[in-house]
């Protein structure tokens, strides 16, 4: 019989050894113990559920203007049962529902992305993540920023240290110490990260710890999925985290991979046609999708 509760289905999708009752018990431990649990969930989540905007591109190709469904039934059918991935609004809603089912206090926040040059004003509130409250201490939990997502919980604490994973280093910094007033908007915190090859931290996004209403999340989801000319409506974006610091990503035609081994191997190539596109999704991202669907998406690229 397949697992019935959301937490059990999620653990099964992530390939976790711990049964549901053990997860629930760990979620009621000390703050450090719960942070350890969240870290494990994040690491397993990003390895098992890839980042992808294929439904956004398919809707565009079909001439439809619509947000991506983020009700729990739709999300579990897609990300858990069908083995698909999703983008930030889907990842955030799913992990938040799981954490709440385990008995944790969690609420959604919206962030303004700061990556990319040439910004002279804050962007829109397009990125969704989660804040977890543990005995009065608050932590950012975010499995949905693609290949650059922090794979550990980060404390909203000006005195906290940066946290290192095999994929990079992440920290939260008070926004008023980092961003000029014109770029700050209402932000209280800025997420920064750097890889082992970076000398300096780069600002990823900024946010205020304001619990957002469902209508705000719906507006953000709609905007992100439908505004012409943005990154997620322009071309397929797919990212998967591998083991030992490896990553593979696809943006439009460009496939890039970082595969650690005896020596770190960086590969890049161009996807050639619809058949190659379908094969890349299957072999590199574990997305075994119907060719009718992948051909529709490829039509936007081509």
Buried (B, 14 or more C-beta within 10 A) or exposed (E): EEBEEBBBBBBEBBEBEBEBEEBBBBBEEEEEBBBBBBBBBBBBBBBBBBBBBBBBBBBBBEEEEBBBBBEEEBBBEBBBEEBBBBBBBBBBBBBBBBBBBBEBEBBBBBBBBBBEEEBEEBBBBBBBBBBBBBEEBBBBBBBBBBBBBBBBBBBBEEEBEBBEBEBBBBBBBBBEEBBEEEBBBEBBBBBBBBEEEEEEBEBBBBBBBBEBEEEBBBBBBBBBBBBEEBBBBBBBBBBBBBEEBBBBBBBEBEBBBBBBEEEEEEEEEEBEEBEBBBEBBEEBBBBEBEEEBBBBBBBBBE
